[in-house]
């Protein structure tokens, strides 16, 4: 079910060699949408948790979103920080998820732009070579079987001629 849904989503296509070719535009858009939703929602929950406490640096929704953006990018200027347990848990959650999302997007684009490990092309080439070798092997096996059959027939004829003498 999930496999069919992912294929219909055009997130990737499988070529004739079975290699998944990801749609990097869709991946980037999806990642940044998740990133934005996380920043906005966790920023809101942080705002709710922190504004009820006296002395909290988070004074507005914008402060909550700013805190989440700074946490997710690991910059953390220190001008806005959580003082409640709930706020700290939310910041930690954003730190882990945000770094994961941004790091993943960065890795995908670095791989695509610089081609550090373009395994799709290598896999296609190897699979084509394997396919060619496989077809040649089948052809050679057919020839070998035909030659063996001819040889056996010749041996049988020779044996028959020896038996007649």
C-alpha angles and dihedrals in degrees: 000000000000091000092054092046092051092049091049091048089064089231087135142354128215115226126213091274093055095253117145112230108197123214099234094191092058091044092052094046092047092047094049092046090053089045092052093046091049092049094047097043098041089043089055094048090047089051090052093047096045105040092064090063122080114238096022114146089217101089101154144022088258089057090053093050091045090052091052094048091049090047094048093050093043090233097115104174091194096232091111121032137155122254100179125080091238091051092050092049090050092049091048090050091051091046092056097040096039095049089047094050096043092042091049093049090046092050093049093050094043088052092047096045100040098027095222093162111006094173093165092071092042091049092049092051093047093047091050090050091047090048091051091047091048092053092047089050091053090049091049091048090052091050091046092050090049091049091048091049091050090048092049091049091050090049091048091051091048090049091049092050090049090049091051093054 
